[in-house]
Amino acid sequence: MEIGISGRGFRGIVVLTMLGIVQSLLPSLAAQHPAHEEAIQYRLDRLVFNGLMTIGNRTTLSIFDPSTEASLWIPLGGSSAGLQVSRYSSSKDTIVVTYMGLTKEITLRNPTIAPIDVKTPPPKPEKYVVPKSDKIIMEEERARMMVTDILAVGMKERARRKAERAAEKRKAEAEKRARIKAQTR
């Protein structure tokens, strides 16, 4: 079920569904109220066209709105925050912006073409390896063997000490049991 509502200050008819979704464009008060038109025109006059970005066939325009202190990126033919961008002229560097029924042509601020420079990272320098002499190779081998021997001796010493502690503990426990037996007799 649809309900049509029209009234004073509406340019068009707002059509609502039972869900309350607005199906037509919002009406403009600017057409019938000069005070609203001045406020809308004031906002349009202050808009700044900062730049544009084109990727493939999609153009997005940067507009700064001082009244809201927001920088907006609006796709060509799209809208944001009530502003609609309908045209872009590359020859004049201008866009056409519509806000609440009023239209304004805005010129690009500081028009310069600057393609994005895509850089590849510089190649990593190859490490320079100095070949080792036979004498150095032999000394390194001897040093590794010596470290291995020291580690092996340390592990044997650690195992010997552990075995000694375990033997002392068993001997102490045996003596303790013998004393307890002697006291209970």
C-alpha positions as CSV (number, residue, x, y, z in Angstrom):
1,M,0.0,0.0,0.0
2,E,1.4,3.4,-1.0
3,I,0.4,6.8,0.4
4,G,1.0,10.0,-1.5
5,I,1.6,13.2,0.4
6,S,1.9,16.6,-1.1
7,G,1.9,20.0,0.5
8,R,3.2,23.5,0.7
9,G,7.0,23.8,0.0
10,F,7.3,20.5,-1.8
11,R,8.4,20.5,-5.4
12,G,7.4,16.9,-5.9
13,I,5.3,14.3,-4.2
14,V,7.0,12.0,-1.7
15,V,5.8,8.5,-2.0
16,L,6.1,6.3,1.2
17,T,5.6,2.6,1.5
18,M,4.3,0.8,4.5
19,L,8.0,0.4,5.6
20,G,8.5,4.2,5.5
21,I,11.1,4.1,2.8
22,V,11.3,7.2,0.7
23,Q,11.0,6.2,-2.9
24,S,11.2,9.6,-4.7
25,L,13.7,12.4,-4.4
26,L,13.5,14.7,-1.3
27,P,11.7,17.9,-2.1
28,S,13.4,21.2,-2.4
29,L,12.3,24.1,-0.2
30,A,14.4,26.5,-2.2
31,A,11.9,26.9,-5.0
32,Q,9.3,28.5,-2.8
33,H,11.2,30.1,0.1
34,P,13.8,32.8,-0.7
35,A,15.4,32.5,2.7
36,H,16.1,28.8,2.2
37,E,17.4,29.5,-1.3
38,E,19.9,32.0,0.1
39,A,21.2,29.6,2.7
40,I,21.5,26.8,0.1
41,Q,23.3,29.2,-2.3
42,Y,25.6,30.3,0.5
43,R,26.7,26.7,1.1
44,L,27.1,26.0,-2.6
45,D,29.3,29.2,-3.0
46,R,31.6,28.0,-0.3
47,L,32.3,24.5,-1.7
48,V,35.9,23.9,-2.8
49,F,36.7,21.5,-5.7
50,N,40.1,20.1,-4.5
51,G,40.9,17.4,-7.0
52,L,39.9,14.2,-8.7
53,M,41.1,10.7,-9.0
54,T,40.5,8.5,-12.0
55,I,41.1,4.8,-11.8
56,G,40.2,2.9,-15.0
57,N,36.9,4.5,-16.1
58,R,35.8,5.6,-12.6
59,T,36.3,9.2,-11.6
60,T,35.9,10.3,-7.9
61,L,36.0,14.0,-7.1
62,S,37.3,15.7,-3.9
63,I,35.0,18.4,-2.5
64,F,35.6,20.3,0.7
65,D,32.6,21.7,2.5
66,P,33.5,24.4,5.0
67,S,30.1,24.5,6.5
68,T,30.5,20.9,7.8
69,E,34.3,21.0,7.7
70,A,34.2,17.7,5.8
71,S,36.3,16.6,2.8
72,L,34.1,14.4,0.6
73,W,35.1,12.0,-2.1
74,I,32.1,11.8,-4.4
75,P,32.0,9.5,-7.5
76,L,31.0,11.3,-10.7
77,G,27.2,10.9,-11.0
78,G,26.9,10.0,-7.3
79,S,26.0,11.9,-4.2
80,S,27.1,12.3,-0.6
81,A,25.9,14.6,2.3
82,G,23.1,16.0,0.1
83,L,25.6,17.1,-2.6
84,Q,25.3,15.5,-6.1
85,V,28.0,15.7,-8.7
86,S,26.4,15.5,-12.2
87,R,29.2,16.6,-14.6
88,Y,32.9,17.1,-14.9
89,S,34.5,19.1,-17.7
90,S,38.2,18.2,-18.1
91,S,38.7,21.0,-20.6
92,K,37.6,23.7,-18.1
93,D,38.4,21.8,-14.9
94,T,35.0,22.3,-13.5
95,I,32.2,20.2,-11.9
96,V,28.5,20.8,-11.6
97,V,27.2,20.3,-8.1
98,T,23.5,20.2,-7.1
99,Y,22.3,20.7,-3.6
100,M,18.6,20.8,-2.7
101,G,17.5,21.7,-6.2
102,L,20.1,24.5,-6.8
103,T,23.0,23.9,-9.2
104,K,26.5,25.5,-9.2
105,E,29.5,25.1,-11.4
106,I,32.8,24.9,-9.4
107,T,36.3,25.3,-10.8
108,L,39.1,23.1,-9.7
109,R,41.4,24.8,-7.2
110,N,45.1,24.8,-8.4
111,P,44.6,22.7,-11.6
112,T,47.7,20.6,-12.2
113,I,48.0,17.1,-13.7
114,A,50.2,14.9,-11.6
115,P,50.0,11.2,-12.3
116,I,50.9,8.9,-9.4
117,D,54.4,7.7,-9.7
118,V,54.5,4.0,-9.2
119,K,57.9,3.0,-8.0
120,T,59.4,-0.5,-7.7
121,P,61.6,-1.1,-4.7
122,P,65.3,-0.9,-5.5
123,P,66.9,-4.3,-5.8
124,K,68.6,-5.6,-2.7
125,P,72.4,-5.6,-2.9
126,E,73.9,-9.0,-3.2
127,K,76.2,-10.0,-0.4
128,Y,79.8,-10.2,-1.4
129,V,81.3,-13.4,-0.1
130,V,85.0,-13.6,0.4
131,P,86.3,-17.1,-0.4
132,K,88.1,-18.7,2.6
133,S,91.6,-20.1,2.4
134,D,92.3,-23.7,3.2
135,K,94.1,-22.6,6.4
136,I,91.0,-20.7,7.7
137,I,88.8,-23.6,6.9
138,M,91.1,-26.0,8.9
139,E,91.2,-23.6,11.8
140,E,87.4,-23.3,11.9
141,E,87.1,-27.1,11.7
142,R,89.5,-27.5,14.7
143,A,87.6,-24.9,16.7
144,R,84.3,-26.7,16.1
145,M,85.8,-30.0,17.1
146,M,87.2,-28.4,20.3
147,V,83.8,-26.9,21.2
148,T,82.2,-30.3,20.6
149,D,84.8,-32.0,22.8
150,I,84.3,-29.5,25.6
151,L,80.5,-30.0,25.4
152,A,81.0,-33.8,25.5
153,V,83.3,-33.6,28.5
154,G,80.8,-31.2,30.3
155,M,77.9,-33.6,29.7
156,K,80.0,-36.6,31.0
157,E,80.9,-34.7,34.1
158,R,77.3,-33.6,34.7
159,A,76.2,-37.3,34.3
160,R,78.9,-38.5,36.8
161,R,77.9,-35.9,39.4
162,K,74.2,-36.8,39.0
163,A,75.1,-40.5,39.5
164,E,77.2,-39.7,42.6
165,R,74.3,-37.7,44.1
166,A,71.9,-40.5,43.5
167,A,74.3,-43.0,45.1
168,E,74.8,-40.8,48.1
169,K,71.0,-40.4,48.5
170,R,70.5,-44.2,48.3
171,K,73.3,-44.7,50.9
172,A,71.7,-42.1,53.2
173,E,68.3,-43.7,52.9
174,A,69.7,-47.1,53.6
175,E,71.5,-45.8,56.7
176,K,68.3,-44.1,57.9
177,R,66.3,-47.3,57.5
178,A,69.0,-49.2,59.4
179,R,68.9,-46.7,62.3
180,I,65.1,-46.9,62.4
181,K,65.2,-50.7,62.5
182,A,67.8,-50.6,65.3
183,Q,65.7,-48.2,67.4
184,T,62.5,-50.3,67.0
185,R,64.1,-53.6,68.2
